């Protein structure tokens, strides 16, 4: 029921002009609340304003869902049913610190418009505006806290068989109590069970903003998401045409990925069976918490709903996140996600190693391209960054280390055998050495046999450093063969006794 200061009784059969309708009384089972509407808000997808209790001064958010009449002067039955459903879900969600609580509802009919008012917890901003105010991304600590709070809200809703359906930047609100809350938008919420097609229609119709990517199981068939291979459908209840709480888990993963600083989340809406591709910066992977969050998001964004963690497990995981090892997260996620994380971490570690070698000795990156990561790491004056990144991402270098130790006598080590400024000379010497082990002329009339080719080495002088390193590992065999053929290479001094390209040139003359 509503009241107003307008005193003309019976005016237009009790219809009060909207401009004077600013005080409302909400009836509840145990009591009633009278509030006065004050000013409009912009943090919700629907019309919202701030209201204050006339008795206690407590603030509320007054959310208004309005349905306009069609051309015949009647409201569509489907829209009325949707409005009733949203009202029921808002009340049934109950009270929880991380849910926008609806204290009461009120029907308001003005002219040909049918409206439903929701008296809700006061909120100050939505997550979209919060991200914009902070440059579009948040540090790992803030994102982890948001994920922990929202997972508690999802656990509460899922225990009531309610699908949130709007874990999006515009559907997540920051309450005036400092807590992040779900159900900022009610249009995509559903009572389970709910058909997949029905939820998709609600989701598209409810959002007035640009739609975020849909979970893989909810994407249209023409996007290539329903069939993984010929005749094979997605696993779980989604194959039967029903949504599951795992849909909320995927949307939470997309929200956290988009908010995490140093992560490019543009690949989560790709058409390759929904496989998430999340690029990450080296700085983010050097942060232990940031690296674990990056891996966790891959688990939440699993293509198959049954491979995502259930809400209760997610809550437990996030509350003990600092105790989890990267290997624990990697073993839980799907194989393709684990492969992607390993590949991205290895690429980031190599990039750090190349930068360290270049800074220490001015080395050209092409000189060390193709060398094993462990060899690059051992050659760095300070390998702490590479070691830290590998540890944060669960990248085990033991196999590389073992291989390097087994081949220590044959594979050259960049340090400490050679100082950093002579690495380029090392590459040049190997190429000159290769030339000396070949026929002295390519275009002449020399009828002698190329001993290098006879030994099975068909490389040219223009080979890269990777080929040179392999030839250096069999250098002694090449020297023996060259000595027998009379090329004069048997008198070459050991590599560590030479003084750079000049010495080689002198020997050549």
C-alpha positions as CSV (number, residue, x, y, z in Angstrom):
1,X,0.0,0.0,0.0
2,X,1.2,3.5,-0.7
3,X,0.4,6.9,0.8
4,X,1.0,10.5,-0.3
5,X,0.5,14.0,0.8
6,X,-1.9,14.6,-2.1
7,X,-5.3,15.1,-0.4
8,X,-7.9,15.1,-3.1
9,X,-9.8,11.9,-2.1
10,X,-11.0,9.8,-4.9
11,X,-9.2,11.8,-7.5
12,X,-9.2,9.7,-10.7
13,X,-10.3,6.6,-8.7
14,X,-7.5,6.8,-6.3
15,X,-4.7,7.2,-8.9
16,X,-2.1,9.5,-7.4
17,X,0.2,11.6,-9.6
18,X,3.7,10.1,-9.7
19,X,5.4,13.3,-8.7
20,X,3.7,13.2,-5.3
21,X,4.2,9.4,-4.7
22,X,7.4,9.4,-2.7
23,X,6.4,7.6,0.5
24,X,5.6,3.9,0.7
25,X,4.5,1.5,3.5
26,X,5.7,-2.1,3.0
27,X,3.7,-4.7,5.0
28,X,5.5,-7.7,6.4
29,X,4.2,-10.6,8.5
30,X,5.5,-9.2,11.8
31,X,5.5,-5.5,11.2
32,X,5.5,-2.8,8.5
33,X,8.2,-0.4,7.2
34,X,7.4,3.1,6.0
35,X,10.1,4.7,3.8
36,X,10.5,7.9,1.9
37,X,12.1,7.9,-1.6
38,X,15.0,10.4,-1.8
39,X,17.2,10.2,-4.9
40,X,17.9,7.9,-7.8
41,X,20.8,5.4,-8.1
42,X,22.8,4.2,-11.0
43,X,24.3,0.9,-9.7
44,X,21.5,-1.4,-10.7
45,X,20.2,-2.6,-14.1
46,X,16.7,-1.5,-13.1
47,X,15.3,1.8,-11.9
48,X,16.6,2.2,-8.3
49,X,16.5,5.0,-5.7
50,X,17.7,5.5,-2.2
51,X,14.9,5.3,0.5
52,X,15.0,6.1,4.2
53,X,12.9,4.7,7.0
54,X,10.7,7.4,8.4
55,X,10.9,6.0,11.9
56,X,14.5,4.8,12.3
57,X,16.3,6.6,9.5
58,X,17.8,3.3,8.2
59,X,18.6,3.4,4.5
60,X,17.3,1.0,1.9
61,X,17.5,0.6,-1.9
62,X,14.1,0.9,-3.6
63,X,14.2,-1.1,-6.8
64,X,11.3,-0.7,-9.2
65,X,10.4,-3.2,-11.9
66,X,7.9,-1.6,-14.2
67,X,5.8,-3.3,-17.0
68,X,4.2,-1.1,-19.6
69,X,0.9,-2.0,-21.2
70,X,0.8,-3.2,-24.8
71,X,-1.2,-1.5,-27.6
72,X,-4.5,-3.0,-26.4
73,X,-4.0,-1.6,-22.9
74,X,-3.1,-4.9,-21.2
75,X,0.1,-6.2,-19.8
76,X,1.4,-9.4,-21.4
77,X,0.8,-12.5,-19.3
78,X,4.4,-13.8,-19.8
79,X,5.8,-10.5,-18.4
80,X,3.5,-10.7,-15.4
81,X,4.7,-14.3,-14.7
82,X,8.3,-13.2,-15.1
83,X,7.7,-10.4,-12.6
84,X,6.1,-12.8,-10.1
85,X,8.9,-15.2,-10.5
86,X,11.5,-12.5,-9.8
87,X,9.6,-11.3,-6.7
88,X,9.4,-14.9,-5.4
89,X,13.1,-15.5,-5.9
90,X,14.0,-12.3,-4.2
91,X,12.0,-13.1,-1.1
92,X,13.0,-16.8,-1.1
93,X,16.7,-16.0,-1.2
94,X,16.3,-14.9,2.4
95,X,19.0,-13.2,4.5
96,X,22.7,-13.6,3.8
97,X,25.6,-11.2,4.0
98,X,26.5,-11.8,0.4
99,X,23.0,-11.6,-1.1
100,X,21.1,-8.5,-1.9
101,X,18.3,-9.1,0.7
102,X,14.8,-8.2,-0.3
103,X,12.9,-7.2,2.9
104,X,9.5,-6.8,1.3
105,X,7.7,-6.1,-2.0
106,X,4.9,-3.8,-3.0
107,X,2.6,-3.6,-6.0
108,X,2.2,-0.2,-7.5
109,X,-0.2,0.5,-10.4
110,X,0.0,4.0,-12.0
111,X,-2.1,4.6,-15.1
112,X,-1.5,1.7,-17.5
113,X,1.9,0.8,-15.9
114,X,2.2,-2.2,-13.5
115,X,5.2,-1.9,-11.1
116,X,6.6,-4.0,-8.4
117,X,8.8,-2.3,-5.7
118,X,11.5,-4.2,-3.8
119,X,12.8,-2.9,-0.5
120,X,16.4,-4.1,-0.5
121,X,19.7,-3.8,1.3
122,X,21.5,-0.5,0.5
123,X,24.3,-0.8,-2.0
124,X,26.7,1.9,-3.2
125,X,28.2,0.7,-6.5
126,X,28.3,-2.2,-8.9
127,X,31.4,-4.1,-9.9
128,X,31.5,-2.6,-13.4
129,X,31.8,0.9,-12.0
130,X,34.2,-0.3,-9.3
131,X,36.5,-1.8,-12.0
132,X,36.3,1.4,-14.1
133,X,37.3,3.5,-11.1
134,X,40.4,1.3,-10.6
135,X,41.6,1.4,-14.1
136,X,39.8,-1.7,-15.3
137,X,41.6,-4.3,-13.2
138,X,42.3,-5.2,-9.5
139,X,45.3,-6.7,-7.7
140,X,45.3,-10.4,-6.9
141,X,44.5,-9.8,-3.2
142,X,41.3,-7.9,-4.0
143,X,40.2,-10.4,-6.6
144,X,40.7,-13.3,-4.2
145,X,38.6,-11.5,-1.5
146,X,35.8,-10.9,-4.1
147,X,35.9,-14.5,-5.2
148,X,35.7,-15.7,-1.6
149,X,32.7,-13.6,-0.7
150,X,30.8,-14.4,-3.9
151,X,31.4,-18.1,-3.5
152,X,29.7,-17.9,-0.1
153,X,26.7,-16.2,-1.7
154,X,26.5,-18.9,-4.4
155,X,26.7,-21.7,-1.8
156,X,23.7,-20.1,0.0
157,X,21.7,-19.8,-3.3
158,X,22.5,-23.3,-4.5
159,X,21.5,-24.8,-1.2
160,X,18.0,-23.3,-1.9
161,X,18.0,-24.6,-5.5
162,X,18.2,-21.1,-6.8
163,X,20.4,-20.3,-9.8
164,X,21.9,-16.8,-9.6
165,X,22.4,-16.5,-13.4
166,X,23.8,-13.0,-13.2
167,X,27.4,-13.3,-11.8
168,X,28.4,-10.4,-14.0
169,X,29.9,-6.9,-13.4
170,X,26.5,-5.3,-13.5
171,X,24.8,-8.0,-11.4
172,X,27.3,-7.9,-8.5
173,X,26.9,-5.0,-6.1
174,X,29.1,-3.6,-3.3
175,X,26.9,-3.1,-0.2
176,X,27.1,-0.2,2.1
177,X,28.4,-2.7,4.7
178,X,31.5,-3.3,2.5
179,X,30.5,-6.8,1.4
180,X,30.1,-7.9,-2.2
181,X,26.6,-9.2,-2.9
182,X,24.8,-11.3,-5.6
183,X,21.3,-10.9,-7.1
184,X,21.9,-7.3,-8.1
185,X,19.9,-8.3,-11.2
186,X,17.0,-10.8,-10.9
187,X,16.0,-11.2,-14.6
188,X,18.3,-14.2,-15.1
189,X,17.7,-15.9,-11.8
190,X,15.9,-19.2,-11.9
191,X,14.4,-21.9,-9.7
192,X,16.0,-25.2,-10.4
193,X,15.3,-27.3,-12.4
194,X,15.1,-24.9,-15.4
195,X,15.5,-25.7,-19.1
196,X,18.5,-24.4,-20.9
197,X,16.6,-22.7,-23.6
198,X,14.3,-20.9,-21.1
199,X,17.2,-19.6,-19.1
200,X,19.1,-18.4,-22.2
201,X,16.0,-16.3,-23.3
202,X,15.7,-14.8,-19.8
203,X,19.4,-13.9,-19.8
204,X,19.3,-12.2,-23.1
205,X,16.1,-10.3,-22.3
206,X,17.0,-9.3,-18.8
207,X,20.3,-7.5,-19.4
208,X,20.2,-3.9,-20.6
209,X,24.1,-3.8,-20.9
210,X,26.4,-5.6,-23.3
211,X,26.2,-9.3,-22.7
212,X,29.3,-11.1,-21.3
213,X,30.2,-14.4,-22.9
214,X,27.8,-17.2,-22.2
215,X,29.0,-20.5,-20.6
216,X,29.8,-23.2,-23.2
217,X,26.7,-25.3,-22.4
218,X,24.4,-22.2,-22.8
219,X,25.8,-21.1,-26.2
220,X,23.6,-21.4,-29.3
221,X,24.2,-24.6,-31.4
222,X,25.3,-22.6,-34.4
223,X,28.3,-21.4,-32.3
224,X,29.7,-24.9,-32.4
225,X,29.3,-25.5,-28.6
226,X,26.7,-28.3,-28.4
227,X,28.7,-30.9,-30.3
228,X,32.2,-31.8,-29.2
229,X,32.5,-34.4,-32.0
230,X,30.2,-36.3,-34.3
231,X,27.2,-37.4,-32.3
232,X,28.8,-36.5,-28.9
233,X,27.1,-34.0,-26.7
234,X,28.3,-32.1,-23.6
235,X,28.4,-34.1,-20.4
236,X,26.0,-33.6,-17.5
237,X,22.5,-32.4,-17.3
238,X,23.2,-29.8,-20.0
239,X,23.0,-32.6,-22.5
240,X,19.4,-33.1,-21.3
241,X,18.6,-29.5,-21.8
242,X,18.7,-28.3,-18.2
243,X,21.0,-25.8,-16.5
244,X,23.0,-26.7,-13.4
245,X,24.6,-24.7,-10.6
246,X,27.9,-25.2,-12.5
247,X,26.7,-22.4,-14.8
248,X,27.2,-19.9,-11.9
249,X,30.7,-21.3,-11.3
250,X,31.7,-20.6,-14.9
251,X,30.3,-17.1,-14.7
252,X,32.2,-16.5,-11.5
253,X,35.4,-17.6,-13.2
254,X,34.8,-15.2,-16.1
255,X,34.1,-12.4,-13.6
256,X,37.4,-13.1,-11.7
257,X,39.4,-13.4,-14.9
258,X,38.1,-10.1,-16.2
259,X,39.0,-8.4,-13.0
260,X,42.4,-9.9,-12.4
261,X,45.3,-7.5,-13.1
262,X,47.8,-8.8,-15.6
263,X,45.4,-11.4,-17.2
264,X,43.9,-11.0,-20.7
265,X,40.4,-12.6,-20.5
266,X,39.4,-11.9,-24.1
267,X,39.8,-15.5,-25.1
268,X,37.2,-17.0,-22.8
269,X,34.4,-16.5,-25.3
270,X,36.2,-18.4,-28.1
271,X,34.3,-20.9,-30.2
272,X,36.8,-23.8,-29.7
273,X,34.5,-25.9,-27.5
274,X,34.6,-23.1,-24.9
275,X,38.3,-23.8,-23.9
276,X,39.5,-20.7,-22.0
277,X,42.7,-19.1,-23.2
278,X,44.0,-16.7,-20.6
279,X,47.3,-15.0,-21.3
280,X,49.2,-13.7,-18.2
281,X,52.1,-11.3,-17.8
282,X,55.4,-12.3,-16.2
283,X,54.8,-9.9,-13.4
284,X,51.5,-11.5,-12.5
285,X,53.0,-15.0,-12.6
286,X,55.8,-13.9,-10.3
287,X,53.2,-13.2,-7.6
288,X,52.4,-16.5,-5.8
289,X,48.8,-15.5,-5.1
290,X,48.3,-14.2,-8.6
291,X,49.7,-17.3,-10.2
292,X,47.4,-19.6,-8.2
293,X,44.4,-17.4,-9.0
294,X,45.3,-17.6,-12.7
295,X,45.3,-21.4,-12.5
296,X,42.1,-21.5,-10.4
297,X,40.2,-19.5,-13.0
298,X,41.1,-22.1,-15.6
299,X,39.5,-24.7,-13.4
300,X,36.3,-22.7,-13.0
301,X,36.1,-22.1,-16.8
302,X,36.2,-25.8,-17.7
303,X,34.2,-26.5,-20.8
304,X,32.4,-29.5,-19.3
305,X,30.1,-28.5,-16.3
306,X,31.0,-31.7,-14.4
307,X,34.7,-30.8,-14.4
308,X,34.1,-27.5,-12.5
309,X,34.3,-27.5,-8.7
310,X,31.0,-27.6,-6.9
311,X,30.2,-24.6,-4.8
312,X,30.9,-26.1,-1.4
313,X,34.3,-27.3,-2.5
314,X,35.1,-23.9,-4.0
315,X,34.3,-22.2,-0.7
316,X,36.6,-24.6,1.1
317,X,39.3,-24.1,-1.5
318,X,39.2,-20.3,-1.4
319,X,39.2,-20.1,2.4
320,X,42.4,-22.1,2.5
321,X,43.9,-20.8,-0.7
322,X,47.2,-19.9,0.8
323,X,47.8,-23.5,1.8
324,X,47.2,-25.0,-1.7
325,X,50.2,-25.8,-3.8
326,X,50.2,-25.1,-7.5
327,X,50.5,-28.8,-8.3
328,X,47.2,-29.4,-6.4
329,X,45.4,-27.0,-8.6
330,X,47.0,-28.4,-11.8
331,X,46.0,-32.0,-11.1
332,X,42.4,-30.9,-10.5
333,X,41.8,-29.0,-13.7
334,X,41.0,-30.5,-17.1
335,X,44.0,-31.8,-19.2
336,X,43.7,-29.1,-21.9
337,X,43.7,-26.4,-19.1
338,X,46.7,-28.0,-17.4
339,X,48.6,-28.1,-20.8
340,X,47.8,-24.4,-21.4
341,X,49.1,-23.4,-18.0
342,X,52.3,-25.4,-18.4
343,X,52.9,-23.9,-21.8
344,X,52.2,-20.3,-20.7
345,X,54.4,-20.7,-17.6
346,X,57.3,-22.2,-19.6
347,X,57.1,-19.4,-22.2
348,X,57.1,-16.7,-19.5
349,X,60.1,-18.3,-17.8
350,X,62.1,-18.4,-21.1
351,X,61.2,-14.8,-21.7
352,X,62.6,-13.9,-18.2
353,X,65.8,-15.9,-18.9
354,X,66.3,-14.2,-22.3
355,X,65.9,-10.8,-20.7
356,X,68.4,-11.7,-18.0
357,X,71.0,-13.0,-20.4
358,X,70.6,-9.9,-22.6
359,X,70.9,-7.6,-19.7
360,X,74.0,-9.3,-18.3
361,X,76.0,-9.6,-21.5
362,X,74.2,-7.8,-24.3
363,X,73.5,-11.1,-26.0
364,X,71.3,-11.3,-29.1
365,X,68.3,-13.5,-28.4
366,X,68.8,-15.5,-31.6
367,X,72.2,-16.8,-30.2
368,X,70.5,-18.8,-27.4
369,X,67.2,-19.7,-29.1
370,X,66.4,-23.3,-28.8
371,X,68.5,-24.0,-25.7
372,X,66.8,-25.9,-22.9
373,X,65.2,-23.8,-20.1
374,X,67.4,-25.4,-17.5
375,X,70.6,-24.5,-19.4
376,X,69.4,-20.9,-19.7
377,X,68.5,-20.8,-16.0
378,X,72.0,-22.1,-15.0
379,X,73.6,-19.5,-17.2
380,X,72.0,-16.6,-15.5
381,X,73.9,-14.5,-13.0
382,X,70.7,-14.4,-10.9
383,X,68.0,-17.0,-11.6
384,X,65.8,-16.1,-8.7
385,X,63.0,-14.7,-10.9
386,X,62.9,-17.7,-13.2
387,X,62.9,-20.1,-10.2
388,X,60.1,-18.1,-8.5
389,X,57.9,-18.2,-11.6
390,X,58.4,-21.9,-12.1
391,X,57.6,-22.6,-8.4
392,X,54.5,-20.4,-8.5
393,X,53.2,-22.2,-11.6
394,X,54.1,-25.7,-10.6
395,X,56.6,-26.0,-13.4
396,X,59.1,-28.8,-12.5
397,X,62.6,-28.4,-13.9
398,X,63.9,-31.6,-12.4
399,X,63.8,-33.5,-15.7
400,X,65.7,-30.7,-17.4
401,X,68.2,-30.5,-14.6
402,X,68.8,-34.3,-14.7
403,X,69.3,-34.2,-18.4
404,X,71.8,-31.4,-18.1
405,X,73.7,-33.2,-15.4
406,X,73.9,-36.4,-17.4
407,X,75.2,-34.6,-20.4
408,X,77.5,-32.2,-18.5
409,X,80.6,-33.5,-20.2
410,X,79.2,-33.1,-23.8
411,X,76.7,-30.2,-23.6
412,X,78.4,-26.8,-23.3
413,X,77.4,-24.6,-20.3
414,X,77.1,-20.9,-21.0
415,X,78.4,-20.1,-17.5
416,X,80.8,-20.4,-15.8
417,X,82.9,-22.0,-18.7
418,X,82.4,-18.8,-20.8
419,X,81.9,-15.3,-19.5
420,X,78.8,-13.6,-20.6
421,X,80.5,-11.1,-23.0
422,X,82.0,-14.0,-25.0
423,X,78.8,-15.9,-25.7
424,X,78.5,-14.4,-29.1
425,X,82.1,-15.3,-29.8
426,X,81.3,-18.8,-28.7
427,X,78.6,-19.0,-31.3
428,X,81.0,-17.6,-33.9
429,X,83.7,-20.1,-33.0
430,X,81.4,-23.0,-33.4
431,X,80.5,-21.8,-36.9
432,X,84.1,-21.3,-37.9
433,X,84.9,-24.7,-36.5
434,X,82.3,-26.2,-38.7
435,X,83.8,-24.4,-41.7
436,X,87.3,-25.9,-40.9
437,X,85.7,-29.4,-40.7
438,X,84.4,-29.1,-44.2
439,X,85.9,-28.9,-47.7
440,X,87.9,-25.7,-48.0
441,X,86.0,-24.7,-51.2
442,X,82.4,-25.1,-52.3
443,X,82.7,-24.0,-55.9
444,X,86.2,-25.2,-56.9
445,X,87.3,-28.3,-58.6
446,X,88.4,-30.1,-55.4
447,X,87.6,-33.8,-55.8
448,X,88.2,-34.6,-52.1
449,X,85.4,-36.0,-50.0
450,X,83.7,-33.7,-47.4
451,X,84.5,-35.5,-44.2
452,X,81.8,-33.5,-42.4
453,X,79.1,-34.9,-44.7
454,X,80.6,-38.4,-44.4
455,X,80.2,-38.3,-40.7
456,X,76.5,-37.6,-41.1
457,X,76.5,-33.8,-40.4
458,X,74.8,-32.0,-43.3
459,X,74.6,-28.6,-41.6
460,X,75.7,-25.4,-43.3
461,X,77.7,-22.4,-42.1
462,X,74.5,-20.5,-41.6
463,X,73.0,-22.9,-39.0
464,X,71.6,-21.5,-35.9
465,X,73.0,-21.9,-32.4
466,X,71.0,-24.9,-31.6
467,X,72.6,-26.8,-34.5
468,X,76.0,-25.4,-33.5
469,X,75.5,-26.7,-30.0
470,X,74.8,-30.2,-31.3
471,X,77.9,-30.2,-33.5
472,X,80.0,-29.0,-30.5
473,X,78.8,-32.0,-28.5
474,X,80.4,-34.3,-31.2
475,X,83.4,-32.0,-31.8
476,X,86.0,-34.5,-30.7
477,X,84.7,-37.1,-33.3
478,X,84.8,-34.4,-36.0
479,X,88.4,-33.6,-35.1
480,X,89.4,-37.2,-35.3
481,X,87.8,-37.5,-38.7
482,X,89.4,-34.3,-39.9
483,X,92.8,-35.4,-38.7
484,X,92.6,-38.6,-40.7
485,X,91.6,-36.7,-43.9
486,X,94.5,-34.3,-43.6
487,X,92.6,-31.1,-43.2
488,X,94.9,-30.0,-40.4
489,X,92.1,-29.5,-37.8
490,X,93.7,-32.0,-35.4
491,X,96.0,-29.2,-34.2
492,X,93.2,-27.0,-32.9
493,X,93.6,-26.2,-29.2
494,X,90.7,-26.9,-26.8
495,X,87.8,-24.5,-26.9
496,X,88.5,-23.1,-23.4
497,X,92.1,-22.3,-24.3
498,X,91.3,-20.1,-27.3
499,X,91.1,-16.3,-27.1
500,X,88.0,-15.7,-29.4
501,X,87.6,-15.4,-33.1
502,X,91.1,-13.8,-33.6
503,X,92.8,-17.0,-32.4
504,X,90.8,-19.0,-34.8
505,X,91.6,-16.6,-37.6
506,X,95.4,-16.8,-36.8
507,X,95.3,-20.6,-36.9
508,X,93.4,-20.5,-40.2
509,X,96.0,-18.4,-41.8
